[in-house]
Amino acid sequence: MKKTLLIVPVVLATFFLSGCSLPSSIAPNAKISMANATVIRTDDGAASWNPKIKITDKKTISGIDVLSMVIHPTDPNIIYIGTMSNGLFVTKDAGETWANVAYPDKAYGLVFDPRNPDVMYGSGVFNGRAKIFKRLAEGQEWKEIYTEPSDGTIISALAIDQNNPQILYAGTNAGVIIKTTDGGHSWVNLKMSENLAGPIISIGFDAANSAHLFFGVFQLGVIETRDGGATLENITEKIDTAGRTSSVYSLVTDPYLGGVVYVGTDKGIFRRSGETWSPMNLIESSKAFPVRVIAVNPKNSKEIMYSSSKALYKSTDSGAKWTTFQLDTSKEISVLKYDQINTARIYAGLRSF
């Protein structure tokens, strides 16, 4: 498939939002409870969960909607969350307290450079325009390294190559996929099928080969590339010949095992091992709701978690049996992240859908 180049020079302009007054949806004097939680944490492998929403003794982040979350690759106490309308928040004590970070209001994607965690990338919307930003050190200003040509689109997915952090992929809600091989200095457009021109919601790297990627297209299907985006293939019909994958809501690759991919739909989860796809044996009642989030333990590929409506499900035997957890919250889980060092500690971000 022919590749169309779209070279975009680095925009040298920077922005700095000083002061960072309290956003309107941050709740003063709010009681900390599971009912109004927007970030929750477990320290015992999901046996129990606790809200982690404190800013100060008088302020919480109970009013936010979490869109993205990233954990520092070498210091797991440092976590950033991106929100729907309140920019970024950071914790440096594993969620015990949060602080607002100068950033555009909407923050859809966040990634650390795995080799140099001082470097961080984020996508967001600034003055109505979707952009990608780069930060070179903790506390420094964010530089704009990519911009959409007009208002109305968002950069809905962002991912970085763990083997070569100069390579990043981004996808928009209009179905455009772009790639950089020089840390954001220039970008190339990846040509994709017109019948899958929908919002890119997930980008997953094969653990065995970072040139092998999967792109989840919201409610439409899955795109695969085996050559770093030079060619793209619509593999939706291969996932399930019964046609139950028409509504894709999530996609993750196993962070440890090569060739293993999970796709969450409104009819359950489908797993690929090697070249074979198969439906997972989920709790039947959970299939009545979209599987919006899936997570795999980075140290144990047999441990899988997913969310359905206001419940969490966990398996420690590759999906043969499931443990369930009720979420007494007003929102649903939008992101689920394991602590890379202590995998009994897991974070969930919540939002209204």
Rosetta blueprint (number, residue, H / E / L):
1 M L
2 K L
3 K L
4 T E
5 L E
6 L L
7 I L
8 V L
9 P L
10 V L
11 V L
12 L L
13 A L
14 T E
15 F E
16 F L
17 L L
18 S L
19 G L
20 C L
21 S L
22 L L
23 P L
24 S L
25 S L
26 I L
27 A E
28 P E
29 N L
30 A L
31 K L
32 I L
33 S L
34 M H
35 A H
36 N H
37 A L
38 T L
39 V E
40 I E
41 R E
42 T E
43 D L
44 D L
45 G L
46 A L
47 A L
48 S L
49 W L
50 N E
51 P E
52 K L
53 I L
54 K E
55 I E
56 T E
57 D L
58 K L
59 K E
60 T E
61 I L
62 S L
63 G L
64 I L
65 D L
66 V E
67 L E
68 S E
69 M E
70 V E
71 I E
72 H L
73 P L
74 T L
75 D L
76 P L
77 N L
78 I L
79 I E
80 Y E
81 I E
82 G E
83 T E
84 M L
85 S L
86 N L
87 G L
88 L E
89 F E
90 V E
91 T E
92 K L
93 D L
94 A L
95 G L
96 E L
97 T L
98 W L
99 A E
100 N E
101 V E
102 A L
103 Y L
104 P L
105 D L
106 K E
107 A E
108 Y E
109 G E
110 L E
111 V E
112 F E
113 D L
114 P L
115 R L
116 N L
117 P L
118 D L
119 V L
120 M E
121 Y E
122 G E
123 S E
124 G E
125 V E
126 F E
127 N L
128 G L
129 R E
130 A E
131 K E
132 I E
133 F E
134 K E
135 R E
136 L L
137 A L
138 E L
139 G L
140 Q L
141 E L
142 W E
143 K E
144 E E
145 I E
146 Y E
147 T E
148 E L
149 P L
150 S L
151 D L
152 G L
153 T L
154 I L
155 I E
156 S E
157 A E
158 L E
159 A E
160 I E
161 D L
162 Q L
163 N L
164 N L
165 P L
166 Q L
167 I L
168 L E
169 Y E
170 A E
171 G E
172 T E
173 N L
174 A L
175 G L
176 V L
177 I E
178 I E
179 K E
180 T E
181 T L
182 D L
183 G L
184 G L
185 H L
186 S L
187 W L
188 V E
189 N E
190 L E
191 K L
192 M L
193 S L
194 E H
195 N H
196 L H
197 A L
198 G L
199 P L
200 I E
201 I E
202 S E
203 I E
204 G E
205 F E
206 D E
207 A L
208 A L
209 N E
210 S E
211 A E
212 H E
213 L E
214 F E
215 F E
216 G E
217 V E
218 F L
219 Q L
220 L L
221 G E
222 V E
223 I E
224 E E
225 T E
226 R L
227 D L
228 G L
229 G L
230 A L
231 T L
232 L L
233 E E
234 N E
235 I L
236 T H
237 E H
238 K H
239 I H
240 D L
241 T L
242 A L
243 G L
244 R L
245 T L
246 S L
247 S L
248 V E
249 Y E
250 S E
251 L E
252 V E
253 T E
254 D L
255 P L
256 Y L
257 L L
258 G L
259 G L
260 V E
261 V E
262 Y E
263 V E
264 G E
265 T E
266 D L
267 K L
268 G E
269 I E
270 F E
271 R E
272 R E
273 S E
274 G L
275 E L
276 T E
277 W E
278 S E
279 P E
280 M L
281 N L
282 L L
283 I L
284 E H
285 S H
286 S H
287 K H
288 A H
289 F L
290 P L
291 V E
292 R E
293 V E
294 I E
295 A E
296 V E
297 N L
298 P L
299 K L
300 N L
301 S L
302 K L
303 E L
304 I E
305 M E
306 Y E
307 S E
308 S E
309 S L
310 K L
311 A E
312 L E
313 Y E
314 K E
315 S E
316 T L
317 D L
318 S L
319 G L
320 A L
321 K L
322 W L
323 T E
324 T E
325 F E
326 Q E
327 L L
328 D L
329 T L
330 S L
331 K L
332 E E
333 I E
334 S E
335 V E
336 L E
337 K E
338 Y E
339 D L
340 Q L
341 I L
342 N L
343 T L
344 A L
345 R L
346 I E
347 Y E
348 A E
349 G E
350 L E
351 R E
352 S L
353 F L
